[in-house]
Amino acid sequence: MQIYNTLTKKKEIFKPIDEKQVGMYTCGPTVYHYAHIGNLRSYIMEDVLEKELRYEGYNVKRVMNITDVGHLSSDADTGEDKMLKGAKREHKTVLEIAKFYTDAFFSDCNKLNIKRPDVVEPATNCIDEFIKMISGLLEKGYAYIAGGNVYFDTSKLDKYYTLSSHNEDDLMVGVRDDVDVDENKRNKTDFVLWFTKSKFDDQELKWDSPWGVGYPGWHIECSCISMKHLGENLDLHCGGIDNIFPHHTNEIAQSEAYIGHKWCNYWFHVHHLNDKQGKMSKSKGDFLTVSLLEKKGYNPLVYRMFCLQSHYRKPLQFSYEVLDSVAAGYKKLKNRIAKLDKEGTVNEAKAAEYKKKFIEIVGNDLNTASGITLIYDLLKDDVNDATKRYIIEDFDKVLSLDLLENENTQESSDVDSEMEQYIKERILKRAEAKKAKDFATADAIREELAAKGIVLKDTREGTTWTKA
């Protein structure tokens, strides 16, 4: 297994601390709004990474935080609290907002075949852990109190910018002339570990602490939640490329200052999804979600395939034209696989040969596009259908594209072949009627089939049906 390590700026052979046991941490969502598909690109690729590690025989314990407190609209301790912003927008409590959007996030993940992490921990569960780490940083001289808040002192570090390409002359992300500068900071790169009412007097979620009633900064939560569940030595930390600075840079600073040694060996970052206006962002107003794609007739797994056909370390340009092309390719691929004969004996030697190829390809810094190409190579290979089906099912443990599920017949096992043929003919007739703008006939066919217990669903990949 080889992955590009942001820490060393090169591709490396992955060697976990404990041989076959991998501790994996992924930054979770700030649950103040729906996740847009740009956010979800990172979670799809992290999911593939976890599944590829498991495919290669590693035991993986994956931990994810849920940010339900402490994340400001600028990642640099400026702007409005994102959770408070969401609560004001919808006239709900912060905890109501957090619950609703946490559930929505995992619903989207389920539609995209993203495996739920082994541990999911909301930040509000870990206030004691945050206070313990902050107290330790104050005792060690890495933090200071100013204006009622507790700050991490980056000047105490020899290598603050170890993860990013920033240097001491760079301005911190989010610090511009048009935003408030925190006068309490000794250095421009210092960051807040604990806010008191001096920052947000109307903050809904507040806790007692040795420094006053308040709440934790964003960066402290990931360090504490990771150490709580994975210990002081971490194999692999993942996130979007925009997390590198300042978020992950600050995580390294506070974690290593606290424990006194190197914290995480490998850092994995997924590049942006862009639209025609640039990087996707919730701040633009309307933004693309899984639900919106569904409303437009796309199977969410088409978006997963769209992501897998590009490399995670390259920017990915989104357009509906490209997504339509992917949807057509996905449908054709599934149809080819659906026609494979299920009968026959699996050629174990051939299966082992293809598994080795798949590991060499996808295990090489998640080259998922070439992994999908390998499926097409397999379909052309001179090997029986049973072996092809077996190998594709094996690959799909990582790709998770539901390649062996035939949407038109997946719930039709109790429909005889004559009825199945009739349904297909009526769907074809309906399609012809719709093309001729004879919507009365199209609706009549839908109602006729509904009366027989057959439910039609129109998608961009065509019309599918299931038994009611």
C-alpha positions as CSV (number, residue, x, y, z in Angstrom):
1,M,0.0,0.0,0.0
2,Q,1.4,3.4,-1.1
3,I,-0.1,6.7,-0.2
4,Y,1.0,10.3,-0.7
5,N,1.9,11.7,2.7
6,T,1.3,15.5,3.0
7,L,3.8,15.6,5.9
8,T,6.7,14.5,3.8
9,K,5.4,15.7,0.4
10,K,6.0,12.4,-1.3
11,K,4.4,9.0,-1.9
12,E,5.4,6.4,0.7
13,I,4.9,2.8,1.5
14,F,2.3,2.7,4.3
15,K,3.6,1.1,7.4
16,P,1.3,1.2,10.5
17,I,2.8,1.3,13.9
18,D,1.2,-2.0,14.9
19,E,1.8,-4.1,11.8
20,K,-1.8,-5.0,10.7
21,Q,-3.7,-2.7,13.0
22,V,-4.5,0.8,11.6
23,G,-5.6,3.8,13.6
24,M,-7.4,6.1,11.2
25,Y,-8.9,9.5,12.0
26,T,-11.1,11.5,9.7
27,C,-12.3,15.1,10.3
28,G,-16.1,14.9,10.4
29,P,-18.7,17.5,9.3
30,T,-19.7,20.7,11.1
31,V,-23.3,20.0,11.3
32,Y,-24.9,23.4,10.8
33,H,-26.2,22.7,7.2
34,Y,-26.3,19.9,4.6
35,A,-23.1,18.6,3.3
36,H,-22.5,19.6,-0.3
37,I,-21.1,17.2,-2.8
38,G,-17.7,18.8,-2.6
39,N,-17.5,17.9,1.1
40,L,-18.7,14.4,0.2
41,R,-15.9,13.9,-2.3
42,S,-13.5,13.8,0.6
43,Y,-15.6,11.3,2.6
44,I,-16.0,9.1,-0.5
45,M,-12.2,8.9,-1.0
46,E,-11.6,8.3,2.7
47,D,-14.1,5.5,2.5
48,V,-12.2,4.0,-0.4
49,L,-9.0,4.3,1.5
50,E,-10.4,2.5,4.5
51,K,-11.9,-0.3,2.4
52,E,-8.7,-0.7,0.4
53,L,-6.7,-1.1,3.7
54,R,-9.2,-3.7,4.8
55,Y,-9.1,-5.4,1.4
56,E,-5.3,-5.7,1.8
57,G,-5.7,-7.4,5.1
58,Y,-5.4,-4.6,7.7
59,N,-7.7,-4.2,10.7
60,V,-8.8,-0.6,10.7
61,K,-10.3,1.4,13.5
62,R,-11.7,4.6,12.1
63,V,-12.7,7.5,14.3
64,M,-14.7,10.6,13.1
65,N,-15.7,13.7,15.1
66,I,-18.9,15.6,14.7
67,T,-18.3,19.3,15.1
68,D,-21.4,20.6,17.0
69,V,-19.6,23.5,18.8
70,G,-16.6,25.8,18.3
71,H,-16.2,26.1,14.5
72,L,-16.3,29.8,13.3
73,S,-17.2,30.9,9.8
74,S,-13.5,31.6,9.3
75,D,-11.1,28.8,10.1
76,A,-8.8,31.4,11.7
77,D,-10.8,32.2,14.9
78,T,-12.8,35.0,13.2
79,G,-16.4,35.4,12.1
80,E,-19.6,34.0,13.4
81,D,-20.1,30.6,15.1
82,K,-21.3,28.2,12.4
83,M,-23.7,26.3,14.7
84,L,-25.2,29.5,16.1
85,K,-25.6,30.8,12.5
86,G,-27.5,27.6,11.6
87,A,-29.7,27.8,14.7
88,K,-30.6,31.5,13.9
89,R,-31.3,30.6,10.3
90,E,-33.8,27.9,11.2
91,H,-35.1,29.3,14.5
92,K,-34.1,26.1,16.3
93,T,-31.7,25.3,19.2
94,V,-28.1,24.4,18.4
95,L,-28.6,20.9,19.5
96,E,-31.7,20.5,17.3
97,I,-29.7,21.8,14.4
98,A,-26.8,19.4,15.2
99,K,-29.1,16.3,15.5
100,F,-30.9,17.1,12.2
101,Y,-27.8,17.7,10.1
102,T,-25.9,14.8,11.6
103,D,-28.7,12.5,10.6
104,A,-28.8,14.1,7.2
105,F,-25.1,13.7,6.7
106,F,-25.2,9.9,7.5
107,S,-28.2,9.6,5.3
108,D,-26.2,11.0,2.4
109,C,-23.3,8.7,3.3
110,N,-25.6,5.7,3.2
111,K,-26.8,6.7,-0.3
112,L,-23.2,7.0,-1.4
113,N,-22.2,3.6,0.1
114,I,-19.8,5.3,2.6
115,K,-19.3,3.1,5.5
116,R,-20.0,4.6,8.9
117,P,-16.8,5.0,10.9
118,D,-16.3,2.6,13.9
119,V,-16.4,5.5,16.3
120,V,-18.4,8.7,15.8
121,E,-17.9,11.3,18.6
122,P,-19.7,14.7,18.9
123,A,-17.4,17.4,20.2
124,T,-20.0,18.2,23.0
125,N,-19.3,14.8,24.5
126,C,-15.7,15.6,25.2
127,I,-15.6,18.8,27.2
128,D,-13.6,17.1,30.0
129,E,-11.0,15.9,27.6
130,F,-10.6,19.4,26.1
131,I,-10.2,21.0,29.5
132,K,-7.6,18.4,30.5
133,M,-5.5,19.0,27.3
134,I,-5.7,22.8,27.6
135,S,-4.7,22.6,31.2
136,G,-1.7,20.5,30.2
137,L,-0.7,23.0,27.5
138,L,-0.9,25.9,30.0
139,E,1.3,23.9,32.5
140,K,3.9,23.2,29.9
141,G,4.0,26.9,28.8
142,Y,2.6,26.3,25.3
143,A,-0.6,28.3,26.0
144,Y,-1.5,31.6,27.6
145,I,-4.6,33.4,28.9
146,A,-5.5,36.8,27.4
147,G,-8.8,38.7,27.4
148,G,-10.5,35.8,29.1
149,N,-9.6,33.3,26.4
150,V,-6.9,30.6,26.2
151,Y,-4.6,30.7,23.2
152,F,-1.9,28.4,21.9
153,D,1.4,30.1,21.6
154,T,2.9,29.2,18.2
155,S,6.1,31.0,18.9
156,K,7.1,28.2,21.3
157,L,7.5,25.8,18.3
158,D,10.5,25.4,16.1
159,K,8.4,24.0,13.2
160,Y,4.9,25.3,13.2
161,Y,4.4,25.1,9.4
162,T,5.7,21.5,9.1
163,L,2.5,20.3,7.3
164,S,1.9,23.2,5.0
165,S,3.9,25.2,2.5
166,H,3.3,28.4,4.5
167,N,6.1,30.4,6.1
168,E,6.4,33.1,8.7
169,D,5.8,35.9,6.2
170,D,2.4,34.5,5.1
171,L,-0.8,36.0,6.4
172,M,-2.9,33.5,8.3
173,V,-5.9,32.1,6.4
174,G,-8.9,34.4,7.0
175,V,-6.9,37.3,8.3
176,R,-7.7,40.2,6.0
177,D,-8.3,43.9,6.3
178,D,-12.1,43.4,6.2
179,V,-12.3,41.1,9.3
180,D,-11.7,41.7,13.0
181,V,-8.2,40.9,14.2
182,D,-8.0,39.4,17.6
183,E,-5.9,41.9,19.7
184,N,-5.5,39.3,22.4
185,K,-3.1,37.2,20.3
186,R,0.6,37.6,20.9
187,N,1.4,36.2,17.4
188,K,-0.7,36.3,14.2
189,T,-0.7,32.5,14.0
190,D,-1.8,31.8,17.6
191,F,-5.2,30.2,17.9
192,V,-7.9,29.8,20.5
193,L,-8.1,26.7,22.7
194,W,-11.0,28.0,24.8
195,F,-13.4,30.9,24.2
196,T,-15.2,32.7,27.1
197,K,-18.1,35.1,26.9
198,S,-15.6,37.8,25.8
199,K,-16.0,36.2,22.3
200,F,-19.7,35.4,22.1
201,D,-21.8,36.4,25.0
202,D,-25.0,34.9,23.5
203,Q,-23.4,31.5,22.9
204,E,-26.0,28.8,23.5
205,L,-23.7,26.0,24.5
206,K,-21.4,26.9,27.4
207,W,-19.5,25.0,30.0
208,D,-17.7,25.8,33.3
209,S,-13.9,25.7,33.0
210,P,-10.9,26.8,35.1
211,W,-10.8,30.0,32.8
212,G,-14.5,30.9,32.9
213,V,-17.8,29.8,31.4
214,G,-17.3,29.2,27.7
215,Y,-16.7,26.7,25.0
216,P,-13.7,25.0,23.1
217,G,-12.1,26.2,20.0
218,W,-12.5,24.1,16.9
219,H,-8.9,22.8,16.5
220,I,-8.7,21.2,20.0
221,E,-11.5,18.8,19.4
222,C,-9.9,16.6,16.8
223,S,-6.7,16.1,18.8
224,C,-8.6,15.1,21.9
225,I,-11.2,12.8,20.2
226,S,-8.4,11.1,18.3
227,M,-6.3,10.5,21.4
228,K,-9.4,9.4,23.4
229,H,-10.1,6.5,21.0
230,L,-6.7,5.9,19.2
231,G,-4.1,6.8,21.7
232,E,-1.1,9.1,21.5
233,N,0.4,7.5,18.3
234,L,-1.8,7.8,15.2
235,D,-1.2,6.1,11.9
236,L,-3.3,8.0,9.5
237,H,-5.2,11.4,9.6
238,C,-7.5,12.4,6.7
239,G,-9.4,15.4,5.5
240,G,-9.9,17.8,2.7
241,I,-7.0,19.8,1.3
242,D,-8.5,23.0,2.9
243,N,-7.9,21.5,6.3
244,I,-4.1,21.5,5.9
245,F,-3.8,25.1,7.1
246,P,-4.7,26.2,9.7
247,H,-6.8,23.2,11.1
248,H,-4.4,20.3,10.7
249,T,-1.4,22.5,11.3
250,N,-2.8,23.5,14.6
251,E,-3.8,19.9,15.5
252,I,-0.1,18.9,15.1
253,A,1.1,21.9,17.1
254,Q,-1.1,21.3,20.1
255,S,-1.0,17.5,20.1
256,E,2.8,17.2,19.9
257,A,3.3,20.0,22.4
258,Y,1.0,18.1,24.8
259,I,2.4,14.6,24.4
260,G,6.0,15.5,23.8
261,H,6.6,13.4,20.7
262,K,5.5,12.9,17.1
263,W,1.8,12.3,16.9
264,C,0.7,11.2,13.4
265,N,2.8,9.5,10.7
266,Y,0.6,9.9,7.6
267,W,-1.6,12.7,6.4
268,F,-4.1,12.1,3.6
269,H,-5.8,15.0,1.9
270,V,-8.4,15.1,-0.9
271,H,-8.5,18.0,-3.4
272,H,-11.4,20.3,-4.0
273,L,-14.4,19.7,-6.2
274,N,-14.9,22.8,-8.3
275,D,-17.8,24.1,-10.4
276,K,-17.6,26.8,-13.1
277,Q,-17.4,29.5,-10.3
278,G,-14.5,27.7,-8.5
279,K,-14.4,25.7,-5.3
280,M,-17.8,24.6,-4.0
281,S,-18.9,26.4,-0.9
282,K,-22.0,26.7,1.2
283,S,-21.4,30.5,1.4
284,K,-22.5,30.8,-2.2
285,G,-26.2,30.3,-1.2
286,D,-27.5,27.5,-3.4
287,F,-25.2,24.5,-3.3
288,L,-25.3,21.0,-4.7
289,T,-26.4,18.2,-2.4
290,V,-27.1,14.5,-2.8
291,S,-30.8,15.3,-2.4
292,L,-30.7,17.8,-5.3
293,L,-28.9,15.2,-7.5
294,E,-31.7,12.7,-6.7
295,K,-34.4,15.3,-7.5
296,K,-32.7,15.7,-10.9
297,G,-32.9,12.0,-11.5
298,Y,-29.4,10.8,-10.7
299,N,-28.5,7.7,-8.7
300,P,-26.1,9.0,-5.9
301,L,-23.8,6.1,-6.9
302,V,-23.3,7.9,-10.3
303,Y,-21.7,10.7,-8.3
304,R,-19.5,8.2,-6.4
305,M,-18.4,6.8,-9.8
306,F,-17.7,10.3,-11.0
307,C,-15.4,10.8,-8.1
308,L,-13.6,7.5,-8.5
309,Q,-12.9,8.2,-12.2
310,S,-10.6,11.0,-11.1
311,H,-7.5,11.0,-8.8
312,Y,-8.2,12.3,-5.3
313,R,-5.1,14.6,-5.4
314,K,-6.3,16.4,-8.5
315,P,-9.0,19.2,-8.6
316,L,-12.3,17.8,-10.0
317,Q,-14.5,19.9,-12.2
318,F,-18.2,19.3,-11.8
319,S,-20.8,19.7,-14.6
320,Y,-24.1,18.0,-15.4
321,E,-22.8,17.2,-18.9
322,V,-20.0,15.1,-17.4
323,L,-22.3,13.6,-14.8
324,D,-24.7,12.6,-17.6
325,S,-21.8,10.9,-19.4
326,V,-20.8,9.0,-16.2
327,A,-24.5,8.0,-15.7
328,A,-24.7,6.5,-19.2
329,G,-21.4,4.7,-18.6
330,Y,-22.5,3.4,-15.2
331,K,-25.8,2.1,-16.7
332,K,-24.0,0.3,-19.6
333,L,-21.4,-1.3,-17.2
334,K,-24.1,-2.6,-14.9
335,N,-26.1,-3.9,-17.9
336,R,-23.0,-5.8,-19.2
337,I,-22.4,-7.3,-15.7
338,A,-26.1,-8.2,-15.4
339,K,-25.9,-10.3,-18.5
340,L,-23.1,-12.5,-17.1
341,D,-24.1,-16.1,-16.5
342,K,-24.3,-17.0,-12.8
343,E,-23.6,-20.7,-13.4
344,G,-20.2,-22.2,-13.6
345,T,-17.1,-22.8,-11.5
346,V,-14.9,-19.9,-10.4
347,N,-11.3,-20.1,-11.8
348,E,-9.5,-19.5,-8.5
349,A,-6.1,-18.9,-10.2
350,K,-7.6,-16.2,-12.4
351,A,-9.3,-14.6,-9.5
352,A,-6.1,-14.4,-7.5
353,E,-4.3,-12.9,-10.5
354,Y,-6.9,-10.1,-10.8
355,K,-6.9,-9.5,-7.1
356,K,-3.1,-9.0,-7.2
357,K,-3.6,-6.6,-10.1
358,F,-6.3,-4.6,-8.3
359,I,-4.1,-4.3,-5.2
360,E,-1.2,-3.1,-7.3
361,I,-3.3,-0.5,-9.0
362,V,-5.7,0.8,-6.3
363,G,-3.1,0.2,-3.6
364,N,-0.9,2.7,-5.5
365,D,-2.1,5.9,-3.9
366,L,-5.8,5.1,-4.6
367,N,-5.7,4.9,-8.4
368,T,-9.4,4.2,-8.5
369,A,-9.8,5.3,-12.2
370,S,-7.5,2.5,-13.3
371,G,-9.2,0.1,-10.9
372,I,-12.5,0.7,-12.8
373,T,-10.6,0.2,-16.1
374,L,-9.5,-3.1,-14.8
375,I,-13.2,-4.2,-14.7
376,Y,-13.5,-3.4,-18.4
377,D,-10.4,-5.4,-19.1
378,L,-11.9,-8.3,-17.1
379,L,-15.1,-8.2,-19.1
380,K,-13.1,-8.7,-22.3
381,D,-11.0,-11.4,-20.9
382,D,-11.4,-15.0,-22.0
383,V,-12.6,-16.4,-18.7
384,N,-16.0,-17.8,-17.8
385,D,-18.8,-15.5,-16.5
386,A,-18.9,-17.0,-13.0
387,T,-15.3,-16.0,-12.5
388,K,-16.0,-12.5,-13.9
389,R,-18.9,-12.1,-11.5
390,Y,-16.8,-13.3,-8.5
391,I,-13.9,-10.9,-9.3
392,I,-16.3,-7.9,-9.8
393,E,-18.0,-8.7,-6.5
394,D,-14.6,-8.8,-4.9
395,F,-13.5,-5.4,-6.4
396,D,-16.8,-3.9,-5.3
397,K,-15.8,-4.4,-1.7
398,V,-13.6,-1.4,-2.2
399,L,-15.3,0.5,-5.0
400,S,-18.8,0.1,-3.5
401,L,-20.7,0.9,-6.7
402,D,-23.3,-1.9,-6.4
403,L,-22.1,-3.3,-9.7
404,L,-23.9,-6.6,-9.3
405,E,-27.3,-5.1,-8.5
406,N,-29.5,-4.9,-11.5
407,E,-31.9,-2.0,-10.8
408,N,-34.6,-3.3,-13.1
409,T,-34.9,-6.7,-11.4
410,Q,-33.3,-6.4,-8.0
411,E,-36.8,-6.7,-6.3
412,S,-38.4,-8.9,-9.0
413,S,-37.5,-12.4,-7.9
414,D,-41.2,-13.2,-7.4
415,V,-42.2,-11.9,-10.9
416,D,-42.3,-14.6,-13.6
417,S,-40.4,-14.1,-16.9
418,E,-43.6,-13.5,-18.9
419,M,-44.7,-10.6,-16.6
420,E,-41.1,-9.2,-16.6
421,Q,-41.2,-9.1,-20.4
422,Y,-44.6,-7.4,-20.3
423,I,-43.3,-4.8,-17.9
424,K,-40.3,-4.0,-20.1
425,E,-42.5,-3.7,-23.2
426,R,-44.9,-1.3,-21.4
427,I,-41.9,0.8,-20.1
428,L,-40.6,1.0,-23.7
429,K,-44.1,2.0,-25.0
430,R,-44.3,4.7,-22.3
431,A,-40.9,6.0,-23.3
432,E,-42.1,6.3,-26.9
433,A,-45.2,8.1,-25.7
434,K,-43.2,10.6,-23.6
435,K,-40.9,11.2,-26.6
436,A,-44.0,12.0,-28.7
437,K,-45.3,14.3,-25.9
438,D,-48.3,12.0,-25.5
439,F,-48.3,12.3,-21.7
440,A,-51.8,11.0,-21.3
441,T,-50.7,7.6,-22.6
442,A,-47.5,7.7,-20.6
443,D,-49.5,8.4,-17.4
444,A,-52.0,5.7,-18.3
445,I,-49.2,3.1,-18.6
446,R,-47.8,4.1,-15.2
447,E,-51.2,3.8,-13.6
448,E,-51.9,0.5,-15.3
449,L,-48.6,-1.0,-13.9
450,A,-49.3,0.5,-10.5
451,A,-52.6,-1.3,-10.4
452,K,-50.6,-4.5,-11.0
453,G,-48.3,-3.7,-8.1
454,I,-45.4,-2.3,-10.2
455,V,-43.9,1.0,-9.3
456,L,-41.9,3.0,-11.9
457,K,-39.1,5.4,-11.2
458,D,-37.7,7.8,-13.8
459,T,-34.0,8.5,-13.6
460,R,-31.4,9.9,-15.9
461,E,-30.2,6.4,-16.4
462,G,-33.7,5.3,-17.6
463,T,-36.9,4.0,-16.1
464,T,-36.5,1.4,-13.3
465,W,-39.2,-0.6,-11.6
466,T,-39.8,-2.4,-8.3
467,K,-42.7,-4.4,-6.8
468,A,-44.8,-2.3,-4.4
